[in-house]
Amino acid sequence: MSLSAIALRFICTTMFFIPVAFLIFIAFILFLPILFLLGYFQVLTIGFENLGISSGATTFLLFLILIGSGINIPLTKKRLIYGEELRFFGFFRVPKIRAQGLFINLGGAVVPVLLSVYFLFRVSKAGFDLEPIFLATILMIIISKFLSRVIPGKGISLPILIPPIFSALFALILAPDFAAPSAFISGVLGTLIGADLLNLRRAQRFGGFLSIGGAGVFDGIFLVGMVSALLAGF
């Protein structure tokens, strides 16, 4: 076989294998987030199982929390405020309807609080002292109150990384033997009380739509659940 024939064969073979390898690499990159999420969900499932919740219940609870984030249960009578909004540099007035009232979010408050009560019951039943959890919760209340902000017309806001980071930190220091339930309870109750309830009267002065556990703090509370499950899983 001549040298030119060998070179041509090498080039053709290389051109065949390079695209195949490249496609495999691209497929791996595209599926990597899915593999990561599946592994992450597996760790969460194991974590919640260690907290006494089955894998099926974990899936249902995560789904309920995510879907429930869009469901606000009224605590006071809902009022509709009719007004106008200026558009196109103030040349046009467009009717605008705003809802006013106090609500509680299903996914960001109701479900997490019920889970906190359940975890408190399990920790107490296991014979652990509840004092470290209460102390961690008090610290979370202070931090959440100090770092939360009332935004006129929008509600209450808290940086989303504050609840999971500090609740996990306090749990590992104060309750290392049962860090996961401690992180969840203190993170949820501390955030809801410190950020939402203690700022409620001030936020009501500005009016608008106020939801306990709603958009301003929901992300942080959701991350508290994720971090707590990870602590239990490891």
N, C-alpha and C positions, 0 to 999 in steps of 0.2 A: 504494500500500500504506500502510495506516495505521501510526501510530507504535507502537501496541500490538502489531500483527502483526509489525512489525520486531523489537520487543523480545522477543516470544515465540520468534521464529525464532532470534534470537541466543542466548537462554537454552538452547534445545534443542540447538543446534549446540555450544555450550560444554560442556553436560552430556555430549555424546557424546565430544568430544575429550579432556576432562580424564581420564575413567576410562581411556581407551586410553593416554594418555601416562603416567598413573600406573602402569598395569600394566606398560608397557615399562620404566619406572624400577625397579619392584620386581623384574622379571625380571633386569634388569642387576645389581642388588644381589645377588640370589641366585646368579647365575652368576659373579660377580666372583671369589669364592674358587676356583672351578673354573678360570677363566681364569688366575688367578695361579699355581695349582699346575701347570697345563700349561706356562706360561712358565718357571716355576722348574725343572720337570723337563727342559725343553728346554735350559736353561743347564747343568744338571747333566750331561746327556747330552753336550753339546759339551765340557764340562770334562773328563769322563772320556775322551772321544775324543782330546783333546789330551794326555792322560796315557797313551795307547796302548791304550785299551780301547774296543771297538766299542759302538754304541748298544744292540745286542741283549744284549751281555755286561753292560752297565751295568744294564739292566732286571733281568736275572737276578741280578746281585750285590745290588742293592737289595732285591729280593724275598727272596733267601737270607739277607741280614743281618736283615731284619725277622722272617721266619719263624724263623730260627735263634736269635733272642733267647730263644725259649721252649724251646730244646733245650740241655740241659746234659749234657756227656759226663763220666762218672765217671773220676776219676783215682785214687781210693782206694775201698776197699770201702764200699758204702752200708750204713748202719745205721739201723734204725728204732727210735726211742725212744718207748716207750709211757708215757703219763702221763694226768693228769686236769686239766681246766680248770673253774674255778668259774664258774657262770652264775647269773643272777637273784639278785644281791646275796649270792652265796655259799651259797645254799640248795641248789643242785643241782651235782653233779659230773658232768661230761661227759668221756668218754674222748677223748684227743687223741693223734694219732700224728705225730711229727716225724721228718723225715729228717735224718741227720747224715752228713757226708762232704765231700770236696773234689771239685769239678767244674770243668770249663772250658766256657764258653759258646761255642756255635758261631758265633752272629751277632756277639757282642761281643768275641771273642778270636781264634778259629781263622781265620775269613775275613779279618778286618782284618790279622792278622799275616802271612798268606800274601800279601795285597796289598802289605804293606810290603816284604816280601822282593822281590816283583816290581818295585816302584818303585825299590828300591835297585839292583837289577840294571840297570834301564833308565838310571838316573842315571849309574851307573858306566860303562855301555856308551857313553853319550853323551859321556864324557870329562870330566865334572864332578868336582870334588873332593868327597869324602864327609865331610870334616872338619866343615863347617858343619852338616850333618845330625846328626852325632854330638854336636856341641856343643849344638844345639837339643834333642836328645833328653835329654841330661844335665840341662839346665835344666828341661825338663818333668818329669823324674823328681823333682828337688828340690822343685818347686812342688807336684806331685801328692802327694808324701809329706807335705809340710808342711800342705796344706789338706784332706787326706782324714781321715776319722774312722771309727773302729771302733765300730759300734753293737752292743752285746751282743744276741745272739739274732737279729740281722737281717743282719749282715755289714759290708761296707765301703761308705762313702758319700763321694761327691765332688760338689761343686756342678757342675751340668751345663754351665755356661758357661765354666768354667775351661779345659778341654782345647781347645775350638775357638778361644777368644780368644787364649790365650797361644801355642798352636802356630802360629797364623797370624801373630802379632806377631813371634815369633822367626824364622819363615821369611822374612818380608819384610825383616827387618833383616840376618840372617846369610846368607840364600841367595836374594836377589831374582831371580836368573836362573832359578831352578827352585824357586820358592816353594811351588807346589802339592804336589809330591811330598814336599818337606821338611816341610811342615805336616802332611801325612798320616802320614808315618813317625814324626816326633817326637811327634805327638799320640797316636797309637796306642800305640807302644812306651813312651813316657814315662808315659802314664796307667796302662797295665797293670803296668809295673814299679814305679812310684812309689806308686800308690794300692793296688794289689792284692798284688803279690808281696812288697813290703817290709813290708806290714802283715799278711801271712798268718799268721805264727807267733803274733802277738798275737791275731788274730781266732780262731785255732784254740783258744785257751785258753777262750773262751766257748762253744765247740762250735757246733752248729747246722749249717745248710746254707750252705756257702761255694762261690761260683761265681766263678772268674776271668773278668772281663769281663761279669759278670752284672748284675743290676738296679742295683747301686750305681753302676756306672760306664758302663753300656751307652749311656745317653742321650748322655753326653759324647762317647764314641767315635763314635757315629753322627753327631753334629753335626760332628765332626772331618772325617769323609768328605764331608759336605755342603759345609763351608767350603772344603776343599781343591779340590773340583770347581769351586766358584764362582771360586776364585782362578785356576784353569786356564782357565775359560770366559771370564774377562775379560782 
